[in-house]
Amino acid sequence: MKLLQVPELDHTIVVSKTITTETAHRLTNYAGKCAHIHGHSWQWTVKVRCGLMSNGLAIDFGDIKQVLNSRIHDLFDHAIVLHELDPLVGYASDLGMEIGAMLAPIPGGETRVVVVDANPTSENMALYAKKVLWEDLRTRNPSVASVKVIVNETCTSAAEV
């Protein structure tokens, strides 16, 4: 059977990879429940559209995993994500403390805090992920035509860009 001898088929492929992070955040300039620090099991899915290479792969799943881990998982897993305008960030600055040290559960410890320049909504997290994943995946494989990112903040709520 000849798999690739069908000229009318588009040989552009979409492959996807998903990772999970355990990440806390809170929203500023918001009056709902998400104004309080809370955490989620975030699912980050990247869908990569590209052509087939001569070896029959579109892109190596290992490359996608490595980029997801270095640019998303290592940054956000078991961290608190706060907007730079969050009062906690300002309070720590006023005290002359690092925000991670101020929120540490034990004296001398440190909590992983990622301070971002926008409200840490699912939408903004997806936009950030798309930007950095596109840059890294395109560098690894110039045939990458597009990157789609889906960020599930909960099992029923997601943002896609």
DALINPE-V143705 format. One record per pair of residues at least 12 apart in sequence whose ideal C-beta (glycine too) atoms are under 8 Angstrom apart, sorted by the first residue. I is the first residue (numbers start at 0). J is the second residue. D is the distance in whole Angstrom. If there is no record, write none. Layout:
i & j & d
I & J & D
I & J & D
This chain:
i & j & d
3 & 51 & 8
10 & 50 & 6
10 & 51 & 5
11 & 48 & 6
11 & 49 & 7
11 & 50 & 6
11 & 144 & 7
12 & 48 & 7
12 & 49 & 7
12 & 50 & 7
12 & 51 & 6
12 & 57 & 4
13 & 46 & 5
13 & 47 & 7
13 & 48 & 5
13 & 57 & 8
14 & 46 & 7
14 & 47 & 5
14 & 49 & 8
14 & 57 & 5
14 & 58 & 6
14 & 60 & 7
14 & 63 & 7
15 & 44 & 6
15 & 45 & 7
15 & 46 & 4
15 & 47 & 7
16 & 44 & 7
16 & 45 & 6
16 & 60 & 6
16 & 63 & 4
16 & 64 & 6
16 & 67 & 6
17 & 42 & 6
17 & 43 & 7
17 & 44 & 4
17 & 45 & 8
18 & 42 & 8
18 & 43 & 5
18 & 64 & 8
18 & 67 & 5
18 & 68 & 7
18 & 71 & 7
18 & 72 & 5
19 & 40 & 6
19 & 41 & 7
19 & 42 & 5
19 & 43 & 7
20 & 40 & 8
20 & 41 & 5
20 & 43 & 7
20 & 71 & 7
20 & 72 & 6
20 & 75 & 5
20 & 76 & 4
20 & 77 & 8
21 & 38 & 6
21 & 39 & 8
21 & 40 & 6
21 & 41 & 8
21 & 76 & 6
21 & 77 & 6
22 & 38 & 6
22 & 39 & 6
22 & 41 & 5
22 & 75 & 5
22 & 76 & 7
22 & 77 & 8
22 & 78 & 6
22 & 79 & 8
22 & 80 & 6
23 & 36 & 6
23 & 37 & 6
23 & 38 & 4
23 & 39 & 8
23 & 78 & 7
23 & 79 & 4
23 & 80 & 7
24 & 36 & 7
24 & 37 & 7
24 & 38 & 8
24 & 39 & 8
24 & 79 & 7
24 & 80 & 4
24 & 81 & 7
24 & 119 & 4
25 & 37 & 7
25 & 81 & 7
25 & 85 & 7
25 & 119 & 8
26 & 82 & 8
26 & 118 & 5
26 & 119 & 7
26 & 120 & 6
27 & 82 & 5
27 & 84 & 6
27 & 85 & 5
27 & 86 & 8
27 & 118 & 6
28 & 84 & 8
28 & 118 & 7
29 & 118 & 7
36 & 79 & 7
39 & 152 & 5
39 & 153 & 6
41 & 75 & 7
41 & 124 & 8
41 & 150 & 6
41 & 151 & 7
41 & 152 & 6
42 & 149 & 8
42 & 150 & 7
42 & 151 & 4
42 & 157 & 8
43 & 67 & 7
43 & 71 & 5
43 & 72 & 8
43 & 128 & 6
43 & 148 & 7
43 & 149 & 8
43 & 150 & 6
43 & 151 & 8
44 & 148 & 7
44 & 149 & 4
44 & 150 & 8
44 & 151 & 8
45 & 63 & 6
45 & 67 & 6
45 & 128 & 7
45 & 132 & 5
45 & 136 & 8
45 & 146 & 6
45 & 147 & 7
45 & 148 & 5
46 & 146 & 7
46 & 147 & 4
46 & 148 & 8
46 & 149 & 7
47 & 63 & 6
47 & 136 & 6
47 & 143 & 6
47 & 145 & 8
47 & 146 & 6
48 & 143 & 7
48 & 144 & 5
48 & 145 & 5
48 & 146 & 8
48 & 147 & 8
49 & 140 & 6
49 & 142 & 5
49 & 143 & 5
49 & 144 & 6
50 & 142 & 5
50 & 144 & 7
52 & 142 & 7
57 & 142 & 8
58 & 136 & 7
58 & 139 & 8
58 & 140 & 5
58 & 142 & 8
58 & 143 & 7
62 & 136 & 7
62 & 139 & 5
62 & 140 & 7
63 & 136 & 7
66 & 132 & 6
66 & 135 & 4
66 & 136 & 6
66 & 139 & 7
67 & 132 & 7
69 & 135 & 8
70 & 128 & 8
70 & 131 & 5
70 & 132 & 6
70 & 135 & 6
71 & 128 & 6
71 & 131 & 8
71 & 132 & 8
74 & 113 & 6
75 & 113 & 6
75 & 124 & 8
77 & 111 & 6
78 & 111 & 4
78 & 112 & 6
78 & 113 & 5
79 & 102 & 7
79 & 110 & 6
79 & 111 & 7
79 & 112 & 5
79 & 113 & 7
80 & 112 & 8
80 & 113 & 5
80 & 115 & 6
80 & 119 & 4
80 & 124 & 8
81 & 98 & 7
81 & 112 & 6
81 & 113 & 7
81 & 114 & 6
81 & 115 & 7
81 & 119 & 7
82 & 114 & 8
82 & 115 & 6
82 & 116 & 8
82 & 117 & 7
82 & 118 & 5
82 & 119 & 6
83 & 114 & 5
83 & 115 & 7
83 & 116 & 6
85 & 114 & 8
87 & 101 & 8
87 & 102 & 7
88 & 114 & 6
97 & 109 & 8
98 & 112 & 5
98 & 114 & 7
99 & 111 & 6
99 & 112 & 5
115 & 127 & 7
120 & 158 & 7
121 & 150 & 5
121 & 151 & 8
121 & 152 & 4
121 & 156 & 7
121 & 157 & 7
121 & 158 & 4
122 & 158 & 4
122 & 160 & 7
124 & 150 & 5
124 & 152 & 8
124 & 158 & 7
125 & 148 & 5
125 & 149 & 7
125 & 150 & 4
125 & 158 & 4
125 & 159 & 7
125 & 160 & 5
126 & 160 & 6
128 & 148 & 5
128 & 150 & 6
129 & 146 & 6
129 & 147 & 8
129 & 148 & 4
129 & 160 & 5
132 & 146 & 5
132 & 148 & 6
133 & 146 & 4
147 & 159 & 7
147 & 160 & 7
148 & 160 & 6
